[in-house]
């Protein structure tokens, strides 16, 4: 199975494959134990037969079967190992991509928050400057109104000699 095919498999399918390989491994171990038991039985037969040549010929099939089972077991282990390596690589690549995306989103959000804060600060500073300017204008207006009032009170209390009509009209 290629890496591309492995990447398309879900975790469940991969686990099923692993379980199947484990079961096959167990079956192969059982077959190996049976072959070893047969080997022991054949040894007894060799003792009975009395001929090493006959024993070698009869055991040849048992050894071939045991060797084939061991070879198949090793191949399965290597295949499962390569599958796990491929899965690990895929997961690592996906994790790296997700981390990069999260990092980019966080940076974009940070820039937006900073821009919003700067804009808000500029608005606050502009409002504060306008408030100070309005306060200064109001202070000057109150101050000038106070001077006019003082001048009017002073002119009412002091009779003016140059304006005879003003004194007569006021009484």
C-alpha positions in Angstrom: 0.0 0.0 0.0 1.5 3.4 -1.0 1.8 6.5 1.2 -0.9 8.2 -0.8 -3.3 5.3 -0.1 -2.4 5.3 3.6 -3.1 9.0 3.9 -6.6 8.5 2.6 -7.4 5.9 5.2 -9.2 6.9 8.3 -7.9 6.2 11.8 -10.5 3.4 12.2 -9.3 1.7 9.0 -5.7 2.0 10.0 -6.6 0.5 13.4 -8.5 -2.3 11.7 -5.4 -3.0 9.5 -3.2 -3.1 12.7 -5.6 -5.5 14.4 -5.7 -7.7 11.3 -1.9 -7.8 11.3 -1.8 -8.6 15.0 -4.2 -11.5 14.5 -2.2 -12.7 11.6 0.9 -12.5 13.7 -0.8 -14.5 16.4 -1.8 -17.2 13.9 1.7 -17.3 12.6 3.0 -17.8 16.1 0.5 -20.7 16.6 1.6 -22.2 13.3 5.3 -21.9 14.3 4.5 -23.6 17.6 2.7 -26.3 15.7 5.7 -26.7 13.4 8.0 -26.9 16.4 5.7 -29.5 17.9 5.8 -31.4 14.6 9.6 -31.1 14.6 9.7 -32.7 18.1 7.4 -35.4 16.8 9.6 -35.9 13.8 12.6 -36.2 16.0 10.9 -39.1 17.7 10.2 -40.5 14.3 13.9 -40.1 13.4 14.9 -42.0 16.4 12.4 -44.7 15.4 13.4 -44.7 11.8 17.0 -45.0 12.6 18.2 -43.4 9.5 19.5 -39.8 9.4 18.9 -39.5 5.7 15.2 -40.4 6.0 14.9 -38.0 8.9 16.5 -35.1 7.0 14.1 -35.7 4.1 11.0 -35.7 6.3 12.1 -32.7 8.3 12.9 -30.7 5.2 9.3 -29.7 4.8 8.9 -28.7 8.4 12.0 -26.4 8.2 10.8 -24.9 5.0 7.4 -24.2 6.5 8.9 -22.7 9.6 11.3 -20.6 7.6 8.4 -19.4 5.4 6.3 -18.5 8.5 9.2 -16.6 10.0 9.9 -14.7 6.7 6.2 -13.8 6.5 6.2 -12.6 10.1 9.2 -10.3 9.4 7.6 -8.9 6.3 4.4 -8.1 8.1 6.3 -6.4 10.9 8.2 -4.3 8.4 5.0 -3.4 6.5 3.2 -2.4 9.7 6.2 -0.3 10.8 6.3 1.5 7.4 2.6 2.2 7.7 2.9 3.6 11.1 5.8 5.8 9.9 3.7 7.1 7.1 0.8 7.8 9.4 3.1 9.7 11.8 4.5 11.8 9.0 1.0 12.7 7.8 -0.2 13.7 11.3 3.0 15.7 11.8 2.5 17.6 8.5 -1.1 18.3 9.4 -0.2 19.5 12.8 2.5 21.8 11.4 0.0 23.3 8.9 -2.7 23.8 11.6 -0.1 25.5 13.9 1.0 27.8 11.0 -2.6 28.7 10.3 -3.4 29.4 14.0 -0.2 31.6 14.2 -1.3 33.6 11.1 -4.8 34.1 12.5 -3.4 35.3 15.8 -1.1 37.7 14.1 -3.9 39.1 12.0 -6.1 39.5 15.0 -3.3 41.2 17.0 -2.8 43.7 14.1 -6.5 44.4 14.0 -6.8 44.9 17.7 -3.8 47.3 17.7 -5.2 49.3 14.7 -8.6 49.5 16.5 -6.9 50.6 19.7 -4.8 53.3 17.8 -7.9 54.6 16.1 -9.8 54.7 19.4 -6.9 56.5 21.1 -6.9 59.1 18.2 -10.6 59.7 18.7 -10.1 60.1 22.5 -7.2 62.5 21.9 -9.2 64.6 19.4 -12.2 64.8 21.8 -10.0 65.8 24.6 -8.3 68.5 22.5 -11.8 69.8 21.4 -13.0 69.7 25.0 -10.0 71.8 26.2 -10.5 74.2 23.3 -14.2 74.6 24.2 -13.3 75.1 27.8 -10.8 77.8 26.9 -13.3 79.6 24.7 -15.9 79.4 27.5 -13.4 80.7 30.0 -12.7 83.7 27.7 -16.4 84.3 27.1 -17.1 84.3 30.9 -14.1 86.5 31.5 -15.2 89.0 28.8 -18.8 89.0 30.1 -17.5 89.7 33.6 -15.6 92.7 32.3 -18.6 94.1 30.5 -20.8 93.7 33.6 -18.1 95.5 35.7 -17.9 98.3 33.2 -21.8 98.8 33.2 -22.0 98.8 37.0 -19.2 101.4 37.1 -20.8 103.6 34.5 -24.1 103.5 36.4 -22.5 104.5 39.7 -20.5 107.4 38.3 -22.5 110.3 36.7 -21.1 111.4 33.4 -20.9 115.1 32.7 -20.5 115.0 29.0 -23.8 113.3 28.4 -26.6 115.5 29.8 -29.4 113.4 28.2 -28.3 110.3 29.8 -28.6 111.7 33.3 -32.1 113.0 32.7 -33.5 109.9 31.0 -32.2 107.7 33.8 -34.2 109.6 36.5 
